[in-house]
Amino acid sequence: MKKDLGVKPYLYPMPVLMIATYDEDGKVDVMNMAWGGICSSNMVALNLSEGHKTSENLKNTGAFTISVADVAHIKESDFFGIASANKMNDKFERSGMHAVKSEKVNAPIVEEYPLTLECKVVEIGNSVSGFRVVGEIVGVLADESVLDESGNVDPTKLNATAYDTFGRSYYTMGDKIGQAWNIGMDFMDK
Ligand SMILES: Cc1cc2nc3c(=O)[nH]c(=O)nc-3n(C[C@H](O)[C@H](O)[C@H](O)COP(=O)(O)O)c2cc1C
């Protein structure tokens, strides 16, 4: 028997995404975002509060990077979701992480995160779901340490984290259990 839990944003897993931008003085800001992800083959969608410093930066620079938070940096990543650069002048410095400017967009790349998409803002504004930004992916950078022999990202090496919206916790990702577009093929022959 199923229990009706009401209207809640309950899906799992949610991603743990780090949105990095520059402010008007070229200072790095990073924010934690669970409500975002891929929305087409070369685009990502971000759903965020317009009051965040990140939102102001996105309007000003038209660019951001989006990184996957790995297990090794989950404390720093959580901090990026607690503190706001609106109130904390040295938010990024406090994390002890490092950033360099992207060669493709006017946004910082946080060096410690293993997988980063470089994005240009192509749509920004209020939508039925709130303040929303669509970014075009113009580059993807991955640490060699997370690549397999063929040069593809190996999720088991990435050590990505998932956000649990039910209990507001972070989880590690599990093992590979099957090949997509393949493991279900048995049912096709019935
Ligand atoms: C796990 C987690 C997920 C979050 N997801 C979002 C999100 O999807 N959208 C959003 O607007 N804020 C989200 N936040 C809150 C922002 O990260 C937070 O308000 C942050 O301080 C904004 O930083 P900024 O003002 O420096 O941009 C999340 C925070 C945490 C801890």
The ligand as an SDF file (V2000), in Angstrom:
LIG
                    3D

 31 33  0  0  0  0  0  0  0  0999 V2000
   22.3240   20.9140   -1.0340 C   0  0  0  0  0  0  0  0  0  0  0  0
   21.9740   22.3130   -1.4660 C   0  0  0  0  0  0  0  0  0  0  0  0
   21.3080   22.5020   -2.6730 C   0  0  0  0  0  0  0  0  0  0  0  0
   20.9430   23.7870   -3.0900 C   0  0  0  0  0  0  0  0  0  0  0  0
   20.2730   23.9340   -4.2670 N   0  0  0  0  0  0  0  0  0  0  0  0
   19.8960   25.1760   -4.6610 C   0  0  0  0  0  0  0  0  0  0  0  0
   19.2060   25.3490   -5.8930 C   0  0  0  0  0  0  0  0  0  0  0  0
   18.9740   24.4020   -6.6430 O   0  0  0  0  0  0  0  0  0  0  0  0
   18.8090   26.6140   -6.2210 N   0  0  0  0  0  0  0  0  0  0  0  0
   19.0680   27.6910   -5.4060 C   0  0  0  0  0  0  0  0  0  0  0  0
   18.6900   28.8260   -5.7480 O   0  0  0  0  0  0  0  0  0  0  0  0
   19.7600   27.5540   -4.2540 N   0  0  0  0  0  0  0  0  0  0  0  0
   20.1820   26.3300   -3.8700 C   0  0  0  0  0  0  0  0  0  0  0  0
   20.8770   26.1710   -2.7060 N   0  0  0  0  0  0  0  0  0  0  0  0
   21.1720   27.3690   -1.8810 C   0  0  0  0  0  0  0  0  0  0  0  0
   22.3650   28.2060   -2.3910 C   0  0  0  0  0  0  0  0  0  0  0  0
   23.4720   27.3840   -2.7000 O   0  0  0  0  0  0  0  0  0  0  0  0
   22.7630   29.1960   -1.2790 C   0  0  0  0  0  0  0  0  0  0  0  0
   21.6680   30.0860   -1.0480 O   0  0  0  0  0  0  0  0  0  0  0  0
   24.0280   29.9830   -1.5160 C   0  0  0  0  0  0  0  0  0  0  0  0
   24.3330   30.6590   -0.3150 O   0  0  0  0  0  0  0  0  0  0  0  0
   23.9710   30.9980   -2.6520 C   0  0  0  0  0  0  0  0  0  0  0  0
   25.2510   31.5760   -2.7410 O   0  0  0  0  0  0  0  0  0  0  0  0
   25.5240   32.9850   -3.4310 P   0  0  0  0  0  0  0  0  0  0  0  0
   24.5790   34.0130   -2.8240 O   0  0  0  0  0  0  0  0  0  0  0  0
   26.9750   33.2670   -3.0800 O   0  0  0  0  0  0  0  0  0  0  0  0
   25.2900   32.8200   -4.8860 O   0  0  0  0  0  0  0  0  0  0  0  0
   21.2810   24.9160   -2.2830 C   0  0  0  0  0  0  0  0  0  0  0  0
   21.9920   24.7320   -1.0940 C   0  0  0  0  0  0  0  0  0  0  0  0
   22.3340   23.4420   -0.6890 C   0  0  0  0  0  0  0  0  0  0  0  0
   23.0930   23.2410    0.6040 C   0  0  0  0  0  0  0  0  0  0  0  0
  1  2  1  0
  2  3  1  0
  2 30  2  0
  3  4  2  0
  4  5  1  0
  4 28  1  0
  5  6  2  0
  6  7  1  0
  6 13  1  0
  7  8  2  0
  7  9  1  0
  9 10  1  0
 10 11  2  0
 10 12  1  0
 12 13  2  0
 13 14  1  0
 14 15  1  0
 14 28  1  0
 15 16  1  0
 16 17  1  0
 16 18  1  0
 18 19  1  0
 18 20  1  0
 20 21  1  0
 20 22  1  0
 22 23  1  0
 23 24  1  0
 24 25  2  0
 24 26  1  0
 24 27  1  0
 28 29  2  0
 29 30  1  0
 30 31  1  0
M  END
$$$$
